[in-house]
Amino acid sequence: MKTLLRGGTVVNADGARRLDVLLEGEKILQVGRRLSGADETVDVTGCLLFPGFVDGRTHFGPGGETAPADDFASGTRSALRGGTTTVVDFACPQGDETLADALRRRQREADGRSYCDYGFHMTLPRWDETIRSQLPEVFAAGVSSFRFYLDWAHPLDDGALYLALKYLKRLGGVAAFHCENGSLIAAMEQERLAAGKTGAAGYPIAHPETAEAEAVARLLRIAQAADAPVILSPITCRDSLFELEQARKRGQSAYATTCPQYLLLDDSVYYEGENASRYVCSPPLRDQSQQEPLWKALRRDSVQAVASSHRAFTLRQKESDPQDFTAIPAGLPGAENRGELLYTFGVSARRLAPEDLCRVLSEAPARLCGLYPKKGVLQPGSDADIVVYDPRASHVIRADDSLSRSDYNPYEGFVTSGGVTQVYLRGRLAVDQGAVLPAPDGRYLPRGKNSL
């Protein structure tokens, strides 16, 4: 079966051109002018054709009283509707689980339930000989990126971190870091609580930009000593960008991602009374002055990708203890709206060109996650993952219209410039005019090495 998408503008990271795309089975057969020989022709005149979006950071269930609201079924269905055809989530060992056990458990949770293709980062809870000895097995199973947290709940001294980075480089993997100084944050949280500042307004004060920038600077210096590449995710402020640029001037391989909330929302929402708790995320939203430096960093490729960091909760979960900001679950929904928000406030606002949007949503995350050129580009031989974006299909973002199990949307009332009208997953029409076709068809993706 051959399907021809005719009349659209093909957008890859190297430019946008009026071209046709011919699909055969699950792959792209040809990209060119005046193609023919199809069994079915679809007119996409006036639309932009992007490679399927790759979301390199999601947090899907299983659900529970305190767990995120979205599992793989609801979360990936929501993501696919917004143009995301691949997600990379997390596998984290629980109790006495080995790394391979954790990976198999997460695969079981996703198999037969995921609406888009998926892979996993492996969260490393510590560094010792037991963990080191288990890494080759999960690397062979297609896990090539490994997540560390620099906080009080996941202690890892600098020497252990240095050894971990050196070994991961030798293995061919890359380490990714959530960068906040956890000890500093814990002290500042206790300081705020002791002063009676217990509401959500205390959260950003106890998680300042200083705690992020210090962790970024320290991590980059350790990576320099280890001569190892690192990914910083997410970057949210100007000071962190400065530390990143200094590392690159030293010749380091350092990559960064950010999220839509740090580009579009600001910390004023923490002072909105009863609604404040719904915006608690980690790191917190920053002052509005931090947004434009992030947009500029995306444009000049100083920040490589935009992930959703989708970690959705219900209002009941968010508001269970609004007078103790340390008890508010941190996370926001965002996988479904990521592409349309970046197009609206990036491309339409002339902060980004269409090819920049392709780079930060498709090609760069595919490269970082070891999936390129299978994913992230519209070229012969690549998976036929295609987002048909119609600049004329503007709409208002509403929680009531979302497929996430979260019952609120942090972007409620935002008006998009255009919208995702069709999504193809491996050559199959998976979304048509907002309707997600019924059967989940996602597959596990063994990943290779970072190719950025």
RODO-2510 file (C-alpha; in nm, 4 decimals, decimal comma):
residues 452
     n   res          X          Y          Z
     1     m     0,0000     0,0000     0,0000
     2     k     0,1432     0,3334    -0,1113
     3     t     0,0097     0,6667     0,0172
     4     l     0,1037     1,0020    -0,1353
     5     l     0,0847     1,3252     0,0641
     6     r     0,0650     1,5892    -0,2062
     7     g     0,0904     1,9681    -0,2020
     8     g     0,2383     2,0297     0,1429
     9     t     0,5570     2,1933     0,2657
    10     v     0,8063     1,9397     0,3995
    11     v     0,9911     2,0755     0,7032
    12     n     1,3210     1,9221     0,8096
    13     a     1,5868     2,0779     1,0278
    14     d     1,7775     2,1931     0,7192
    15     g     1,4862     2,3857     0,5667
    16     a     1,1285     2,3882     0,4395
    17     r     1,0372     2,2999     0,0784
    18     r     0,7223     2,2354    -0,1257
    19     l     0,7551     1,8603    -0,1809
    20     d     0,5403     1,5478    -0,1952
    21     v     0,5953     1,2513     0,0358
    22     l     0,5317     0,8941    -0,0773
    23     l     0,4808     0,6306     0,1914
    24     e     0,5028     0,2555     0,1456
    25     g     0,4130     0,0369     0,4389
    26     e     0,5796     0,1757     0,7506
    27     k     0,8530     0,3728     0,5732
    28     i     0,9001     0,6849     0,3644
    29     l     0,9693     0,5709     0,0094
    30     q     1,0328     0,9058    -0,1643
    31     v     1,0377     1,2786    -0,0973
    32     g     1,0293     1,4935    -0,4096
    33     r     0,8328     1,6931    -0,6645
    34     r     0,5368     1,5617    -0,8656
    35     l     0,5586     1,2091    -0,7269
    36     s     0,3169     0,9445    -0,8526
    37     g     0,2415     0,5740    -0,8288
    38     a     0,0334     0,5831    -0,5108
    39     d    -0,2693     0,3706    -0,4246
    40     e    -0,4082     0,6638    -0,2253
    41     t    -0,3438     1,0374    -0,2594
    42     v    -0,4069     1,2819     0,0256
    43     d    -0,4227     1,6540    -0,0520
    44     v    -0,2308     1,8478     0,2143
    45     t    -0,2083     2,1765     0,0253
    46     g    -0,1377     2,4691     0,2566
    47     c    -0,0144     2,2438     0,5375
    48     l     0,3298     2,1915     0,6879
    49     l     0,4610     1,8340     0,7125
    50     f     0,6885     1,7774     1,0119
    51     p     0,8613     1,4557     1,1172
    52     g     0,6713     1,3019     1,4074
    53     f     0,7562     1,4882     1,7261
    54     v     0,9850     1,3106     1,9736
    55     d     0,9244     1,3788     2,3425
    56     g     1,2418     1,2942     2,5302
    57     r     1,1005     1,3316     2,8792
    58     t     0,7638     1,2006     2,9957
    59     h     0,6412     1,0522     3,3234
    60     f     0,3598     0,8025     3,2709
    61     g     0,2041     0,5753     3,5385
    62     p     0,0830     0,3201     3,6397
    63     g    -0,1653     0,5300     3,8308
    64     g    -0,2490     0,5354     4,1992
    65     e    -0,3535     0,7651     4,4795
    66     t    -0,0264     0,9598     4,4772
    67     a     0,1066     0,8581     4,1329
    68     p     0,0678     1,0678     3,8169
    69     a    -0,2805     1,0556     3,6667
    70     d    -0,1718     0,9415     3,3204
    71     d    -0,0579     0,5887     3,2490
    72     f     0,0827     0,4799     2,9135
    73     a    -0,2630     0,4417     2,7602
    74     s    -0,4006     0,7852     2,8434
    75     g    -0,0667     0,9687     2,8314
    76     t     0,0493     0,8444     2,4936
    77     r    -0,2978     0,8829     2,3440
    78     s    -0,2895     1,2471     2,4501
    79     a     0,0655     1,2909     2,3213
    80     l    -0,0132     1,1312     1,9839
    81     r    -0,3080     1,3631     1,9325
    82     g    -0,0650     1,6547     1,9607
    83     g     0,1781     1,5147     1,7043
    84     t     0,4153     1,3166     1,9273
    85     t     0,4886     0,9794     1,7708
    86     t     0,7727     0,8773     2,0057
    87     v     0,8175     0,9204     2,3802
    88     v     1,1114     0,8323     2,6031
    89     d     0,9985     0,7709     2,9596
    90     f     1,1852     0,6433     3,2668
    91     a     1,2620     0,3067     3,4226
    92     c     1,3666     0,3281     3,7869
    93     p     1,4493     0,0244     4,0025
    94     q     1,2185    -0,0317     4,2980
    95     g     1,3256    -0,2173     4,6101
    96     d     1,5598    -0,5026     4,5169
    97     e     1,4947    -0,4826     4,1432
    98     t     1,7910    -0,5003     3,9095
    99     l     1,8146    -0,2472     3,6280
   100     a     1,7016    -0,5145     3,3811
   101     d     1,4060    -0,6052     3,6041
   102     a     1,3008    -0,2390     3,6137
   103     l     1,3220    -0,2145     3,2352
   104     r     1,1137    -0,5298     3,1861
   105     r     0,8509    -0,4053     3,4325
   106     r     0,8184    -0,0741     3,2505
   107     q     0,7961    -0,2526     2,9156
   108     r     0,5100    -0,4651     3,0496
   109     e     0,3308    -0,1488     3,1621
   110     a     0,3585    -0,0008     2,8118
   111     d     0,3219    -0,3043     2,5874
   112     g    -0,0165    -0,3138     2,4177
   113     r    -0,1195     0,0145     2,5833
   114     s     0,1015     0,2778     2,4220
   115     y    -0,0449     0,4728     2,1290
   116     c     0,2976     0,5898     2,0104
   117     d     0,6423     0,4334     1,9954
   118     y     0,8398     0,4444     2,3174
   119     g     1,1741     0,3887     2,4853
   120     f     1,3195     0,4391     2,8311
   121     h     1,5918     0,6265     3,0111
   122     m     1,7273     0,4321     3,3080
   123     t     1,7316     0,6163     3,6399
   124     l     2,0382     0,5195     3,8436
   125     p     1,9597     0,5459     4,2161
   126     r     2,3246     0,5204     4,3233
   127     w     2,6681     0,4284     4,1904
   128     d     2,8463     0,1135     4,3069
   129     e     2,9840    -0,2109     4,1664
   130     t     2,6398    -0,3743     4,1610
   131     i     2,4933    -0,0968     3,9457
   132     r     2,8004    -0,0845     3,7229
   133     s     2,7869    -0,4580     3,6573
   134     q     2,4209    -0,4383     3,5499
   135     l     2,4641    -0,1612     3,2946
   136     p     2,5863    -0,3676     2,9946
   137     e     2,2673    -0,5767     3,0001
   138     v     2,0310    -0,2808     2,9798
   139     f     2,2543    -0,1073     2,7263
   140     a     2,2307    -0,4182     2,5078
   141     a     1,8507    -0,4020     2,5499
   142     g     1,8452    -0,0558     2,3916
   143     v     1,8830     0,1820     2,6862
   144     s     2,1563     0,4345     2,6064
   145     s     2,0777     0,7267     2,8403
   146     f     2,0948     0,7246     3,2180
   147     r     1,9316     0,9673     3,4563
   148     f     2,0763     1,1146     3,7762
   149     y     1,9232     1,3568     4,0251
   150     l     2,1372     1,5960     4,2253
   151     d     1,9090     1,6206     4,5286
   152     w     1,8961     1,5111     4,8911
   153     a     1,6738     1,2111     4,8128
   154     h     1,9271     1,0688     4,5618
   155     p     2,2674     1,1320     4,7239
   156     l     2,5657     1,0834     4,4954
   157     d     2,8993     1,2290     4,5934
   158     d     3,1189     1,3985     4,3374
   159     g     3,3703     1,1138     4,3238
   160     a     3,1011     0,8554     4,2492
   161     l     2,9543     1,0850     3,9859
   162     y     3,2959     1,1212     3,8229
   163     l     3,3395     0,7424     3,8066
   164     a     2,9867     0,6948     3,6722
   165     l     3,0426     0,9462     3,3927
   166     k     3,3691     0,7835     3,2897
   167     y     3,2140     0,4378     3,2757
   168     l     2,9049     0,5488     3,0866
   169     k     3,1242     0,7162     2,8266
   170     r     3,3246     0,3945     2,7829
   171     l     2,9997     0,1987     2,7479
   172     g     2,8732     0,4414     2,4819
   173     g     2,5954     0,5916     2,6914
   174     v     2,5229     0,9441     2,8038
   175     a     2,4185     1,0768     3,1440
   176     a     2,1270     1,3166     3,1825
   177     f     2,0768     1,5311     3,4914
   178     h     1,7974     1,7095     3,6685
   179     c     2,0065     1,9934     3,8046
   180     e     1,9062     2,1421     4,1381
   181     n     2,1136     2,1548     4,4563
   182     g     1,8954     1,9367     4,6772
   183     s     2,0734     2,0115     5,0056
   184     l     2,0346     2,3841     4,9546
   185     i     1,6686     2,3429     4,8607
   186     a     1,5953     2,1237     5,1641
   187     a     1,7424     2,3894     5,3946
   188     m     1,5465     2,6688     5,2272
   189     e     1,2242     2,4676     5,2427
   190     q     1,2633     2,4187     5,6165
   191     e     1,3420     2,7870     5,6548
   192     r     1,0192     2,8846     5,4776
   193     l     0,8066     2,6366     5,6708
   194     a     0,9534     2,7484     6,0037
   195     a     0,8616     3,1058     5,9165
   196     g     0,5016     3,0006     5,8526
   197     k     0,5302     3,0544     5,4757
   198     t     0,3676     2,7224     5,3936
   199     g     0,1531     2,7964     5,0854
   200     a     0,2483     2,7476     4,7221
   201     a     0,4035     3,0959     4,7097
   202     g     0,6880     2,9568     4,9184
   203     y     0,7749     2,6940     4,6594
   204     p     0,9643     2,9076     4,4043
   205     i     1,1445     3,0917     4,6845
   206     a     1,2715     2,7613     4,8244
   207     h     1,3733     2,6414     4,4757
   208     p     1,5605     2,9465     4,3439
   209     e     1,7539     2,9884     4,0209
   210     t     2,0692     2,9851     4,2337
   211     a     2,0075     2,6226     4,3299
   212     e     1,9789     2,5275     3,9629
   213     a     2,2755     2,7279     3,8350
   214     e     2,5048     2,5996     4,1124
   215     a     2,4164     2,2397     4,0321
   216     v     2,4674     2,3017     3,6592
   217     a     2,8101     2,4583     3,7177
   218     r     2,9252     2,1795     3,9524
   219     l     2,8005     1,9015     3,7262
   220     l     2,9703     2,0536     3,4227
   221     r     3,3032     2,0767     3,6040
   222     i     3,2803     1,7111     3,7091
   223     a     3,1948     1,6180     3,3498
   224     q     3,4985     1,8173     3,2368
   225     a     3,7206     1,6135     3,4693
   226     a     3,5673     1,2912     3,3373
   227     d     3,5843     1,4138     2,9757
   228     a     3,2268     1,2887     2,9329
   229     p     2,9190     1,4258     2,7556
   230     v     2,6137     1,5239     2,9608
   231     i     2,2546     1,6324     2,9026
   232     l     2,1033     1,8940     3,1332
   233     s     1,7250     1,8655     3,1522
   234     p     1,5521     2,0997     3,1991
   235     i     1,7334     2,4332     3,1821
   236     t     1,5086     2,7151     3,3054
   237     c     1,7122     3,0327     3,3624
   238     r     1,9727     3,2722     3,2287
   239     d     2,2406     3,1790     3,4851
   240     s     2,2260     2,8130     3,3834
   241     l     2,2579     2,9116     3,0183
   242     f     2,5707     3,1104     3,1074
   243     e     2,7311     2,8082     3,2771
   244     l     2,6428     2,5939     2,9773
   245     e     2,8064     2,8351     2,7332
   246     q     3,1207     2,8539     2,9481
   247     a     3,1489     2,4755     2,9394
   248     r     3,1178     2,4718     2,5616
   249     k     3,3882     2,7347     2,5336
   250     r     3,6089     2,4912     2,7253
   251     g     3,5371     2,2337     2,4551
   252     q     3,2903     2,0193     2,6496
   253     s     3,0095     1,8168     2,4933
   254     a     2,7134     1,9504     2,6893
   255     y     2,3517     1,9413     2,5724
   256     a     2,0385     2,0942     2,7192
   257     t     1,6627     2,0762     2,6942
   258     t     1,3824     2,2905     2,8313
   259     c     1,0014     2,2619     2,8550
   260     p     0,7059     2,4690     2,7287
   261     q     0,6138     2,5885     3,0793
   262     y     0,9466     2,7695     3,1182
   263     l     0,8940     2,9453     2,7855
   264     l     0,5300     3,0463     2,8389
   265     l     0,4342     3,0548     3,2093
   266     d     0,5898     3,2553     3,4916
   267     d     0,6032     3,2549     3,8692
   268     s     0,3217     3,5085     3,9099
   269     v     0,0805     3,2116     3,9070
   270     y     0,2094     3,1048     4,2512
   271     y     0,0402     3,4095     4,4001
   272     e    -0,3044     3,3332     4,2558
   273     g    -0,4510     3,1938     4,5766
   274     e    -0,6506     2,8744     4,5360
   275     n    -0,5131     2,8057     4,1872
   276     a    -0,1461     2,8319     4,2818
   277     s    -0,0823     2,4681     4,3698
   278     r    -0,1729     2,3423     4,0224
   279     y     0,1391     2,5126     3,8790
   280     v     0,3930     2,3487     4,1121
   281     c     0,6547     2,1748     3,8967
   282     s     1,0221     2,0918     3,9312
   283     p     1,2089     2,3194     3,8809
   284     p     0,9466     2,5865     3,9495
   285     l     0,8296     2,8439     3,6990
   286     r     1,0647     3,1411     3,6844
   287     d     1,0301     3,5163     3,6533
   288     q     0,9043     3,6287     3,3130
   289     s     1,2429     3,7888     3,2405
   290     q     1,3923     3,4383     3,2063
   291     q     1,1751     3,3415     2,9090
   292     e     1,3285     3,5407     2,6252
   293     p     1,6838     3,4123     2,6920
   294     l     1,5471     3,0583     2,6603
   295     w     1,3759     3,1388     2,3285
   296     k     1,6992     3,2902     2,1970
   297     a     1,8941     2,9852     2,3131
   298     l     1,6561     2,7617     2,1183
   299     r     1,6950     2,9727     1,8059
   300     r     2,0751     2,9592     1,8141
   301     d     2,0825     2,5885     1,9167
   302     s     2,2296     2,6547     2,2617
   303     v     1,9334     2,4586     2,3981
   304     q     1,8795     2,1621     2,1705
   305     a     1,5290     2,0336     2,2421
   306     v     1,1943     2,0985     2,4101
   307     a     1,0438     1,8079     2,6052
   308     s     0,7059     1,8169     2,7754
   309     s     0,8186     1,6642     3,1080
   310     h     0,4537     1,5528     3,1186
   311     r     0,3720     1,4563     3,4778
   312     a     0,0011     1,5108     3,5160
   313     f    -0,2039     1,5175     3,8362
   314     t    -0,5679     1,5832     3,9114
   315     l    -0,6842     1,8934     4,0980
   316     r    -0,7721     1,6740     4,3944
   317     q    -0,4122     1,5529     4,4092
   318     k    -0,2729     1,9030     4,3616
   319     e    -0,4956     2,0583     4,6275
   320     s    -0,4847     1,7809     4,8884
   321     d    -0,2667     1,9936     5,1212
   322     p    -0,2434     2,3478     4,9806
   323     q    -0,0949     2,4776     5,3062
   324     d     0,2231     2,2694     5,2790
   325     f     0,4025     2,3344     4,9532
   326     t     0,6396     2,0415     5,0153
   327     a     0,3387     1,8048     4,9970
   328     i     0,2116     1,9321     4,6593
   329     p     0,3003     1,6797     4,3855
   330     a     0,5300     1,8477     4,1338
   331     g     0,4442     1,8234     3,7672
   332     l     0,2304     1,9614     3,4847
   333     p     0,0463     1,8096     3,1893
   334     g     0,1803     1,9226     2,8529
   335     a     0,2454     1,6409     2,6050
   336     e    -0,0677     1,7073     2,4001
   337     n    -0,0144     2,0814     2,3518
   338     r     0,3655     2,0970     2,3173
   339     g     0,3810     2,1197     1,9369
   340     e     0,0977     2,3678     1,8938
   341     l     0,2321     2,5919     2,1712
   342     l     0,5805     2,5972     2,0186
   343     y     0,4390     2,6726     1,6742
   344     t     0,2118     2,9480     1,8093
   345     f     0,4586     3,1303     2,0327
   346     g     0,7690     3,0325     1,8413
   347     v     0,7051     3,0187     1,4669
   348     s     0,4025     3,2502     1,4465
   349     a     0,5681     3,4967     1,6841
   350     r     0,8832     3,4838     1,4660
   351     r     1,1030     3,3627     1,7483
   352     l     1,1657     3,0399     1,5556
   353     a     1,1635     2,9399     1,1902
   354     p     0,9708     2,6253     1,0917
   355     e     1,2996     2,4382     1,0542
   356     d     1,3967     2,5422     1,4091
   357     l     1,0712     2,3927     1,5318
   358     c     1,1562     2,0682     1,3532
   359     r     1,4999     2,0697     1,5124
   360     v     1,3829     2,1177     1,8713
   361     l     1,0772     1,8880     1,8533
   362     s     1,1928     1,6166     1,6119
   363     e     1,5523     1,5928     1,4937
   364     a     1,7508     1,6979     1,8028
   365     p     1,5550     1,4822     2,0505
   366     a     1,5779     1,1880     1,8076
   367     r     1,9536     1,2356     1,7891
   368     l     1,9950     1,2812     2,1645
   369     c     1,7928     0,9651     2,2268
   370     g     1,9804     0,7547     1,9703
   371     l     1,6833     0,7214     1,7334
   372     y     1,8019     0,9199     1,4298
   373     p     1,7450     0,8736     1,1329
   374     k     1,4767     0,6136     1,2074
   375     k     1,2924     0,9022     1,3737
   376     g     1,3238     1,2799     1,3492
   377     v     1,3490     1,3377     0,9745
   378     l     1,1385     1,3071     0,6571
   379     q     1,3652     1,1213     0,4165
   380     p     1,3575     0,7885     0,2302
   381     g     1,4064     0,4948     0,4644
   382     s     1,2906     0,6729     0,7789
   383     d     0,9793     0,5697     0,9652
   384     a     0,6698     0,7280     0,8113
   385     d     0,5935     0,9336     1,1224
   386     i     0,4406     1,2572     0,9925
   387     v     0,2619     1,5517     1,1528
   388     v     0,0283     1,7424     0,9210
   389     y     0,0089     2,0934     1,0649
   390     d    -0,2538     2,3281     0,9229
   391     p    -0,1840     2,6982     0,9996
   392     r    -0,5553     2,7659     0,9409
   393     a    -0,6778     2,5257     1,2126
   394     s    -0,6566     2,7616     1,5114
   395     h    -0,8431     2,6707     1,8292
   396     v    -0,8649     2,7408     2,2021
   397     i    -0,6902     2,5057     2,4432
   398     r    -0,9365     2,3640     2,6958
   399     a    -0,8985     2,1033     2,9673
   400     d    -1,2396     1,9662     2,8706
   401     d    -1,1033     1,8853     2,5246
   402     s    -0,7828     1,7183     2,6427
   403     l    -0,7230     1,3437     2,6424
   404     s    -0,5064     1,3586     2,9532
   405     r    -0,6622     1,2352     3,2757
   406     s    -0,5616     1,5603     3,4413
   407     d    -0,8771     1,7673     3,4905
   408     y    -0,7075     2,1020     3,4348
   409     n    -0,4761     2,2499     3,1743
   410     p    -0,2082     2,5078     3,2660
   411     y    -0,2579     2,6611     2,9194
   412     e    -0,6357     2,6948     2,9552
   413     g    -0,7670     2,9644     2,7204
   414     f    -0,4500     2,9934     2,5092
   415     v    -0,5399     3,0435     2,1415
   416     t    -0,3239     2,8472     1,8997
   417     s    -0,2029     2,9560     1,5584
   418     g    -0,3140     2,6589     1,3551
   419     g    -0,3190     2,3019     1,4767
   420     v    -0,2287     1,9387     1,4241
   421     t    -0,4881     1,7909     1,1866
   422     q    -0,3425     1,4490     1,0975
   423     v    -0,0705     1,2294     1,2429
   424     y     0,0805     0,9253     1,0732
   425     l     0,2558     0,6639     1,2855
   426     r     0,4759     0,4323     1,0783
   427     g     0,2619     0,4986     0,7713
   428     r    -0,0727     0,4451     0,9414
   429     l    -0,3139     0,7350     0,9843
   430     a    -0,3352     0,7492     1,3647
   431     v    -0,4983     1,0909     1,4217
   432     d    -0,7518     1,2558     1,1941
   433     q    -0,9051     1,5955     1,2810
   434     g    -0,8457     1,5398     1,6529
   435     a    -0,9803     1,1845     1,6600
   436     v    -0,7269     0,9235     1,7708
   437     l    -0,7890     0,5945     1,5942
   438     p    -0,8913     0,3349     1,8488
   439     a    -0,6186     0,0710     1,8756
   440     p    -0,2860     0,1427     2,0501
   441     d    -0,0061     0,0620     1,8062
   442     g     0,3096     0,1784     1,9835
   443     r     0,6264    -0,0324     1,9854
   444     y     0,9272    -0,0487     2,2112
   445     l     1,2310     0,1168     2,0523
   446     p     1,5800    -0,0129     2,1343
   447     r     1,7977     0,2956     2,1101
   448     g     2,1490     0,3578     1,9895
   449     k     2,4020     0,6221     2,0835
   450     n     2,3524     0,9972     2,0988
   451     s     2,4414     1,1363     1,7529
   452     l     2,4384     1,5121     1,8214
***
